[in-house]
């Protein structure tokens, strides 16, 4: 059985519209490192900061707290569903990015792609 259907994989057929209505994640244990709340919520449009005008854009579909070796600290990392016109979308549909590498992006036209 193939996961490809009409040129797009089945993952891209997942309903993304309800992501904005997801309940917040369960709180971390009290003895876990003191952390700031995540800057971006599921369902928000973001783009890679300090790249160029042609930076990839997409919607946050998940996040996790992970150790970043180069910074030597724990940081938020986001799972991004790329918009079809992102340069990287020719070879991948999803990407991850550290919080410091993203910025909020507002584009009603691109956001409409995820309202399905």
DSSP file (Angstrom, degrees, kcal/mol; ACC not computed):
  #  RESIDUE AA STRUCTURE BP1 BP2  ACC     N-H-->O    O-->H-N    N-H-->O    O-->H-N    TCO  KAPPA ALPHA  PHI   PSI    X-CA   Y-CA   Z-CA
    1    1 A X              0   0    0      0, 0.0     2,-0.3     0, 0.0     0, 0.0   0.000 360.0 360.0 360.0 130.2    0.0    0.0    0.0
    2    2 A X        -     0   0    0      2,-0.1     0, 0.0     1,-0.1     0, 0.0  -0.662 360.0-152.9 -91.4 143.8    1.4    3.4   -1.0
    3    3 A X  S    S+     0   0    0     -2,-0.3     7,-2.1     6,-0.0     2,-0.5   0.442  74.2  94.5 -90.8   0.7    1.2    6.4    1.2
    4    4 A X  E     +A    9   0A   0      5,-0.2     2,-0.4     6,-0.1     5,-0.2  -0.794  49.3 173.5 -94.6 131.4    1.3    8.6   -1.9
    5    5 A X  E >   -A    8   0A   0      3,-2.6     3,-1.6    -2,-0.5    -2,-0.0  -0.956  69.3 -17.4-139.7 118.5   -2.0    9.7   -3.4
    6    6 A X  T 3  S-     0   0    0     -2,-0.4     3,-0.1     1,-0.3    -1,-0.1   0.876 126.3 -52.5  55.3  42.4   -2.3   12.2   -6.3
    7    7 A X  T 3  S+     0   0    0      1,-0.1     2,-0.4     0, 0.0    -1,-0.3   0.351 125.3  84.2  82.8  -8.0    1.3   13.4   -5.8
    8    8 A X  E <  S-A    5   0A   0     -3,-1.6    -3,-2.6    -5,-0.0    -1,-0.1  -0.966  79.4-115.3-126.6 144.6    0.9   14.2   -2.1
    9    9 A X  E >   -A    4   0A   0     -2,-0.4     3,-0.9    -5,-0.2     4,-0.3  -0.279  29.8-107.0 -76.0 167.0    1.3   11.8    0.8
   10   10 A X  G >  S+     0   0    0     -7,-2.1     3,-1.4     1,-0.3     4,-0.2   0.755 113.8  68.9 -66.6 -24.8   -1.5   10.9    3.1
   11   11 A X  G >  S+     0   0    0      1,-0.3     3,-1.9    -8,-0.2    -1,-0.3   0.880  92.7  59.0 -61.2 -36.6   -0.1   12.9    6.0
   12   12 A X  G <  S+     0   0    0     -3,-0.9    -1,-0.3     1,-0.3    -2,-0.2   0.632  95.7  64.4 -70.2 -10.0   -0.8   16.1    4.0
   13   13 A X  G <  S+     0   0    0     -3,-1.4    -1,-0.3    -4,-0.3    -2,-0.2   0.470  76.1 117.3 -88.3  -2.0   -4.5   15.1    4.0
   14   14 A X  S <  S-     0   0    0     -3,-1.9     2,-0.6    -4,-0.2   102,-0.1  -0.378  79.0-105.3 -64.5 142.3   -4.7   15.3    7.8
   15   15 A X        +     0   0    0      1,-0.2    -1,-0.1   101,-0.1     3,-0.1  -0.586  42.2 173.3 -71.9 118.0   -7.1   18.0    9.0
   16   16 A X    >   +     0   0    0     -2,-0.6     3,-1.7    98,-0.3     4,-0.3   0.573  58.3  86.3 -99.9 -13.0   -5.0   20.9   10.3
   17   17 A X  G >  S+     0   0    0      1,-0.3     3,-0.8     2,-0.1     4,-0.2   0.841  84.9  56.4 -59.5 -35.8   -7.9   23.3   10.9
   18   18 A X  G >  S+     0   0    0      1,-0.2     3,-1.3     2,-0.1    -1,-0.3   0.466  78.5  93.5 -78.6  -1.3   -8.5   22.0   14.5
   19   19 A X  G X  S+     0   0    0     -3,-1.7     3,-1.5     1,-0.3    -1,-0.2   0.844  79.0  58.9 -61.9 -33.3   -4.9   22.6   15.6
   20   20 A X  G <  S+     0   0    0     -3,-0.8    -1,-0.3    -4,-0.3    -2,-0.1   0.735 103.8  53.5 -67.7 -20.4   -5.8   26.0   17.0
   21   21 A X  G <  S+     0   0    0     -3,-1.3    -1,-0.3    -4,-0.2    -2,-0.2   0.351  79.6 124.0 -96.4   5.7   -8.3   24.4   19.3
   22   22 A X    <   -     0   0    0     -3,-1.5    20,-0.1    -4,-0.2     3,-0.1  -0.404  66.8-114.2 -67.2 139.9   -5.9   21.9   20.8
   23   23 A X        -     0   0    0      1,-0.1    -1,-0.1    -2,-0.1     3,-0.1  -0.388  41.4 -91.7 -68.9 153.9   -5.7   22.0   24.6
   24   24 A X        -     0   0    0      1,-0.1    -1,-0.1    -2,-0.0     3,-0.1  -0.265  51.8 -92.7 -63.0 154.8   -2.4   23.1   26.1
   25   25 A X        -     0   0    0      1,-0.1    -1,-0.1    -3,-0.1     3,-0.1  -0.210  49.3 -87.4 -64.5 157.6    0.1   20.4   26.8
   26   26 A X        -     0   0    0      1,-0.1    -1,-0.1    -3,-0.1     0, 0.0  -0.409  55.3 -99.7 -63.2 141.8    0.2   18.8   30.3
   27   27 A X        -     0   0    0      1,-0.1    -1,-0.1    -3,-0.1     3,-0.1  -0.281  36.9-109.3 -66.5 150.0    2.6   20.8   32.6
   28   28 A X        -     0   0    0      1,-0.1    -1,-0.1    -3,-0.1     4,-0.0  -0.381  46.3 -82.3 -74.3 156.7    6.1   19.5   33.2
   29   29 A X    >   -     0   0    0      1,-0.1     3,-1.9    -2,-0.1    -1,-0.1  -0.229  38.6-116.4 -58.6 150.9    7.0   18.1   36.6
   30   30 A X  T 3  S+     0   0    0      1,-0.3    -1,-0.1    -3,-0.1    -2,-0.1   0.798 114.2  55.9 -60.8 -30.5    7.9   20.7   39.3
   31   31 A X  T 3  S+     0   0    0      2,-0.0    -1,-0.3     3,-0.0     2,-0.1   0.431  85.8 106.0 -85.5   3.2   11.5   19.4   39.5
   32   32 A X  S <  S-     0   0    0     -3,-1.9     3,-0.1     1,-0.2    -4,-0.0  -0.420  89.3 -72.9 -77.2 158.6   12.1   19.9   35.7
   33   33 A X        -     0   0    0      1,-0.1     2,-0.4    -2,-0.1    -1,-0.2  -0.121  54.8-101.3 -50.8 144.0   14.3   22.8   34.6
   34   34 A X        +     0   0    0     -3,-0.1     2,-0.3     1,-0.0    -1,-0.1  -0.572  55.4 177.1 -68.7 121.5   12.7   26.2   34.9
   35   35 A X        -     0   0    0     -2,-0.4     2,-0.2    -3,-0.1     3,-0.1  -0.890  31.3-117.6-129.4 157.2   11.6   27.1   31.4
   36   36 A X        -     0   0    0     -2,-0.3     3,-0.1     1,-0.1     2,-0.0  -0.619  45.3 -96.3 -85.8 154.0    9.7   29.9   29.7
   37   37 A X        -     0   0    0     -2,-0.2    -1,-0.1     1,-0.1    39,-0.1  -0.332  53.5 -85.4 -65.9 154.1    6.4   29.1   28.0
   38   38 A X        -     0   0    0      1,-0.1    -1,-0.1    -3,-0.1    25,-0.0  -0.312  29.3-142.3 -62.0 143.6    6.6   28.3   24.3
   39   39 A X  S    S+     0   0    0     -3,-0.1     2,-0.4     1,-0.0    -1,-0.1   0.817  82.9  50.2 -75.5 -32.1    6.5   31.4   22.1
   40   40 A X  S    S-     0   0    0      4,-0.0     2,-0.3    64,-0.0    -2,-0.1  -0.863  70.9-150.0-115.4 144.2    4.4   29.8   19.3
   41   41 A X    >   -     0   0    0     -2,-0.4     3,-2.0     1,-0.1    19,-0.3  -0.704  37.4 -85.2-105.1 158.6    1.2   27.8   19.6
   42   42 A X  T 3  S+     0   0    0     -2,-0.3    19,-0.2     1,-0.2   -20,-0.1  -0.424 117.5  31.9 -60.2 134.6   -0.1   25.0   17.4
   43   43 A X  T 3  S+     0   0    0     17,-2.9    -1,-0.2     1,-0.4     2,-0.2   0.261  88.9 126.2  98.9 -10.7   -1.9   26.5   14.5
   44   44 A X    <   -     0   0    0     -3,-2.0    16,-2.7    16,-0.2     2,-0.4  -0.571  60.2-123.8 -82.4 144.7    0.3   29.6   14.2
   45   45 A X  E     +B   59   0B   0     60,-0.2    60,-2.4    -2,-0.2     2,-0.3  -0.714  38.7 170.7 -85.2 135.3    2.0   30.6   11.0
   46   46 A X  E     -BC  58 104B   0     12,-2.9    12,-2.3    -2,-0.4     2,-0.3  -0.895  18.3-161.4-137.0 165.9    5.7   31.0   11.2
   47   47 A X  E     -BC  57 103B   0     56,-2.2    56,-2.1    -2,-0.3     2,-0.3  -0.972  37.8 -89.9-144.1 161.1    8.8   31.5    9.0
   48   48 A X  E >   - C   0 102B   0      8,-1.6     3,-0.6    -2,-0.3     4,-0.4  -0.559  47.3-134.0 -72.4 129.5   12.5   31.1    9.4
   49   49 A X  T 3  S+     0   0    0     52,-2.6    -1,-0.1    -2,-0.3    54,-0.0  -0.446  77.5  15.2 -83.5 156.1   14.0   34.3   10.7
   50   50 A X  T 3  S+     0   0    0     -2,-0.1    -1,-0.2     1,-0.1     3,-0.1   0.788  97.6 101.9  53.8  34.2   17.2   36.0    9.3
   51   51 A X  S <  S-     0   0    0     -3,-0.6     2,-0.3     1,-0.3    -2,-0.1   0.787  84.7 -85.1-106.1 -66.5   17.1   33.9    6.2
   52   52 A X    >   -     0   0    0     -4,-0.4     3,-1.4     1,-0.0    -1,-0.3  -0.952  45.3 -72.4 176.4-178.9   15.8   36.1    3.4
   53   53 A X  T 3  S+     0   0    0     -2,-0.3    -1,-0.0     1,-0.3    -3,-0.0   0.770 129.1  57.7 -63.3 -24.8   12.6   37.2    1.8
   54   54 A X  T 3  S+     0   0    0     -3,-0.0    33,-0.4    32,-0.0    -1,-0.3   0.048  77.7 144.5 -96.7  25.7   12.3   33.7    0.4
   55   55 A X    <   -     0   0    0     -3,-1.4    -5,-0.0    -7,-0.1    -6,-0.0  -0.291  59.0 -97.0 -63.7 147.7   12.4   31.9    3.8
   56   56 A X        -     0   0    0     30,-0.1    -8,-1.6    -9,-0.1     2,-0.3  -0.342  42.8-163.0 -61.9 145.9   10.3   28.8    4.2
   57   57 A X  E     +B   47   0B   0    -10,-0.2    26,-2.3    26,-0.2     2,-0.3  -0.890  20.6 134.6-127.7 160.0    6.9   29.4    5.9
   58   58 A X  E     -BD  46  82B   0    -12,-2.3   -12,-2.9    -2,-0.3     2,-0.4  -0.985  47.3 -77.1 179.8-173.4    4.5   27.0    7.5
   59   59 A X  E     -BD  45  81B   0     22,-2.3    22,-2.7    -2,-0.3     2,-0.4  -0.892  39.3-117.2-111.6 136.9    2.2   26.2   10.4
   60   60 A X  E     + D   0  80B   0    -16,-2.7   -17,-2.9    -2,-0.4    20,-0.2  -0.589  37.1 168.1 -69.4 123.3    3.3   24.9   13.8
   61   61 A X  E     -     0   0B   0     18,-3.0     2,-0.3    -2,-0.4    19,-0.2   0.409  62.8  -6.2-117.0  -2.1    1.8   21.5   14.2
   62   62 A X  E     - D   0  79B   0     17,-1.0    17,-2.7   -21,-0.1    -1,-0.3  -0.968  55.5-156.4-176.9 167.4    3.7   20.4   17.3
   63   63 A X  E     - D   0  78B   0     -2,-0.3     2,-0.3    15,-0.3    15,-0.2  -0.989   6.8-176.6-154.3 155.0    6.5   21.3   19.7
   64   64 A X  E     - D   0  77B   0     13,-2.6    13,-2.9    -2,-0.3     2,-0.6  -0.985  29.3-116.8-151.3 157.3    8.8   19.6   22.1
   65   65 A X  E     + D   0  76B   0     -2,-0.3     2,-0.3    11,-0.2    11,-0.2  -0.860  45.4 165.3 -99.7 124.2   11.5   20.6   24.6
   66   66 A X  E     - D   0  75B   0      9,-2.7     9,-2.9    -2,-0.6     2,-0.5  -0.935  41.5-101.5-141.9 157.5   14.9   19.3   23.7
   67   67 A X  E     - D   0  74B   0     -2,-0.3     2,-0.7     7,-0.2     7,-0.3  -0.705  29.6-152.4 -82.7 125.9   18.6   19.7   24.5
   68   68 A X  E  >> - D   0  73B   0      5,-3.1     4,-1.5    -2,-0.5     5,-1.4  -0.885   3.2-159.9-102.1 110.6   20.3   21.9   21.9
   69   69 A X  T  45S+     0   0    0     -2,-0.7    -1,-0.2     1,-0.2     5,-0.0   0.843  86.0  52.5 -63.0 -39.0   24.0   20.8   21.9
   70   70 A X  T  45S+     0   0    0      1,-0.2    -1,-0.2     2,-0.1    -2,-0.0   0.876 118.7  36.4 -67.9 -36.5   25.5   24.0   20.2
   71   71 A X  T  45S-     0   0    0     -3,-0.3    -1,-0.2     2,-0.2    -2,-0.2   0.634 102.0-137.0 -86.4 -16.0   23.8   26.3   22.8
   72   72 A X  T  <5 +     0   0    0     -4,-1.5     2,-0.3     1,-0.2    -3,-0.2   0.905  68.5  90.0  57.2  46.0   24.3   23.8   25.6
   73   73 A X  E   <S-D   68   0B   0     -5,-1.4    -5,-3.1    -7,-0.1     2,-0.3  -0.976  83.2 -91.0-157.4 167.7   20.8   24.3   27.0
   74   74 A X  E     +D   67   0B   0     -2,-0.3     2,-0.3    -7,-0.3    -7,-0.2  -0.675  49.7 170.0 -84.4 139.1   17.3   23.1   26.7
   75   75 A X  E     -D   66   0B   0     -9,-2.9    -9,-2.7    -2,-0.3     2,-0.3  -0.961  38.1 -95.7-145.8 159.7   15.1   24.9   24.2
   76   76 A X  E     -D   65   0B   0     -2,-0.3    23,-2.3   -11,-0.2     2,-0.4  -0.617  36.3-166.8 -75.4 136.6   11.7   24.6   22.5
   77   77 A X  E     -DE  64  98B   0    -13,-2.9   -13,-2.6    -2,-0.3     2,-0.3  -0.981   7.5-150.1-124.5 139.9   11.8   22.9   19.1
   78   78 A X  E     -DE  63  97B   0     19,-3.0    19,-1.8    -2,-0.4     2,-0.6  -0.836  11.2-138.0-116.1 146.8    8.8   23.1   16.7
   79   79 A X  E     -DE  62  96B   0    -17,-2.7   -18,-3.0    -2,-0.3   -17,-1.0  -0.917  28.5-162.7-100.4 123.7    7.4   20.8   14.1
   80   80 A X  E     -DE  60  95B   0     15,-3.6    15,-2.2    -2,-0.6     2,-0.7  -0.919  18.1-149.2-116.1 129.6    6.4   22.8   11.0
   81   81 A X  E     -DE  59  94B   0    -22,-2.7   -22,-2.3    -2,-0.5    13,-0.2  -0.881  33.6-132.9 -91.3 113.9    4.1   21.8    8.2
   82   82 A X  E     -D   58   0B   0     11,-2.7   -24,-0.3    -2,-0.7     2,-0.2  -0.331  11.2-115.9 -71.8 146.4    5.5   23.7    5.2
   83   83 A X    >   -     0   0    0    -26,-2.3     3,-2.0     1,-0.1     6,-0.2  -0.510  32.2-111.5 -73.3 152.0    3.3   25.7    2.8
   84   84 A X  T 3  S+     0   0    0      1,-0.3    -1,-0.1    -2,-0.2    -2,-0.1   0.751 115.1  56.4 -59.9 -24.9    3.4   24.4   -0.7
   85   85 A X  T 3  S+     0   0    0      4,-0.0    -1,-0.3     3,-0.0     2,-0.2   0.415  78.9 113.9 -90.9   4.1    5.3   27.4   -2.0
   86   86 A X  S X  S-     0   0    0     -3,-2.0     3,-1.2   -29,-0.2     4,-0.3  -0.496  75.1-124.9 -69.2 143.3    8.2   27.1    0.4
   87   87 A X  G >  S+     0   0    0    -33,-0.4     3,-1.2     1,-0.3     4,-0.2   0.891 110.9  52.2 -57.0 -40.8   11.4   26.3   -1.3
   88   88 A X  G >> S+     0   0    0      1,-0.2     4,-1.9     2,-0.1     3,-1.9   0.662  87.8  83.2 -71.4 -15.0   12.0   23.2    0.8
   89   89 A X  G <4 S+     0   0    0     -3,-1.2    -1,-0.2     1,-0.3    -2,-0.2   0.650  74.9  73.0 -66.5 -13.5    8.5   21.9    0.0
   90   90 A X  G <4 S+     0   0    0     -3,-1.2    -1,-0.3    -4,-0.3    -2,-0.1   0.756 116.8  17.9 -71.0 -21.7    9.8   20.4   -3.3
   91   91 A X  T <4 S+     0   0    0     -3,-1.9     2,-0.3     1,-0.3    -2,-0.2   0.505 132.1  25.2-126.1  -9.1   11.6   17.7   -1.2
   92   92 A X     <  -     0   0    0     -4,-1.9    -1,-0.3     1,-0.1     3,-0.1  -0.994  45.1-160.6-152.6 155.1    9.9   17.7    2.2
   93   93 A X  S    S+     0   0    0     -2,-0.3   -11,-2.7     1,-0.1     2,-0.3   0.638  80.8  42.1-105.1 -21.0    6.5   18.7    3.7
   94   94 A X  E     +E   81   0B   0    -13,-0.2     2,-0.3    -6,-0.1   -13,-0.2  -0.927  59.7 171.3-130.8 150.8    7.6   18.9    7.4
   95   95 A X  E     -E   80   0B   0    -15,-2.2   -15,-3.6    -2,-0.3     2,-0.3  -0.945  23.2-129.9-148.6 167.0   10.6   20.4    9.2
   96   96 A X  E     +E   79   0B   0     -2,-0.3     2,-0.3   -17,-0.2   -17,-0.2  -0.906  23.7 179.9-120.1 153.8   11.7   21.2   12.7
   97   97 A X  E     -E   78   0B   0    -19,-1.8   -19,-3.0    -2,-0.3     2,-0.1  -0.991  29.4-114.5-152.7 143.8   13.2   24.4   14.0
   98   98 A X  E >   -E   77   0B   0     -2,-0.3     3,-1.8   -21,-0.2     4,-0.3  -0.474  36.4-113.3 -72.8 150.6   14.5   25.8   17.2
   99   99 A X  G >  S+     0   0    0    -23,-2.3     3,-1.6     1,-0.3    -1,-0.1   0.865 115.3  57.7 -55.0 -40.8   12.4   28.7   18.7
  100  100 A X  G 3  S+     0   0    0      1,-0.3    -1,-0.3   -24,-0.2    -2,-0.0   0.661 101.8  57.6 -67.8 -14.1   15.1   31.2   18.2
  101  101 A X  G <  S+     0   0    0     -3,-1.8   -52,-2.6   -53,-0.1     2,-0.3   0.449  99.5  72.2 -93.9  -1.0   15.2   30.5   14.5
  102  102 A X  E <   -C   48   0B   0     -3,-1.6     2,-0.3    -4,-0.3   -54,-0.2  -0.783  53.5-172.7-116.4 157.1   11.5   31.3   13.9
  103  103 A X  E     -C   47   0B   0    -56,-2.1   -56,-2.2    -2,-0.3     2,-0.1  -0.981  38.5 -92.8-140.9 153.8    9.3   34.4   13.8
  104  104 A X  E     -C   46   0B   0     -2,-0.3     2,-0.4   -58,-0.2   -58,-0.3  -0.372  41.5-164.5 -64.7 142.9    5.6   34.9   13.6
  105  105 A X        -     0   0    0    -60,-2.4     2,-0.6   -47,-0.1   -60,-0.2  -0.992   7.7-162.1-136.2 125.7    4.3   35.2   10.0
  106  106 A X        +     0   0    0     -2,-0.4     2,-0.3   -62,-0.1   -62,-0.0  -0.930  28.0 143.3-115.1 115.9    1.0   36.5    9.0
  107  107 A X     >  -     0   0    0     -2,-0.6     4,-2.6     1,-0.1     5,-0.2  -0.817  30.4-162.3-150.1 103.6   -0.3   35.8    5.5
  108  108 A X  H  > S+     0   0    0     -2,-0.3     4,-1.8     1,-0.2     5,-0.1   0.831  91.5  55.9 -59.1 -34.3   -4.0   35.1    5.1
  109  109 A X  H  > S+     0   0    0      2,-0.2     4,-0.6     1,-0.2    -1,-0.2   0.930 112.3  40.7 -65.3 -45.3   -3.5   33.5    1.7
  110  110 A X  H >> S+     0   0    0     -3,-0.2     3,-0.8     1,-0.2     4,-0.5   0.864 112.7  55.2 -71.7 -35.3   -0.9   31.0    3.0
  111  111 A X  H >X S+     0   0    0     -4,-2.6     3,-1.2     1,-0.2     4,-0.5   0.840  97.8  64.7 -65.0 -32.3   -3.0   30.4    6.2
  112  112 A X  H >< S+     0   0    0     -4,-1.8     3,-0.9     1,-0.3    -1,-0.2   0.790  88.9  68.2 -62.1 -27.9   -6.0   29.5    4.0
  113  113 A X  H << S+     0   0    0     -3,-0.8    -1,-0.3    -4,-0.6    -2,-0.2   0.852 101.8  46.6 -58.4 -34.7   -4.1   26.5    2.7
  114  114 A X  H << S+     0   0    0     -3,-1.2     2,-2.1    -4,-0.5   -98,-0.3   0.550  85.9  94.0 -88.5  -8.0   -4.4   24.9    6.2
  115  115 A X    <<        0   0    0     -3,-0.9    -1,-0.2    -4,-0.5    -3,-0.1  -0.486 360.0 360.0 -83.3  70.1   -8.1   25.7    6.7
  116  116 A X              0   0    0     -2,-2.1    -1,-0.2  -102,-0.1    -2,-0.1   0.342 360.0 360.0-129.9 360.0   -9.2   22.4    5.4
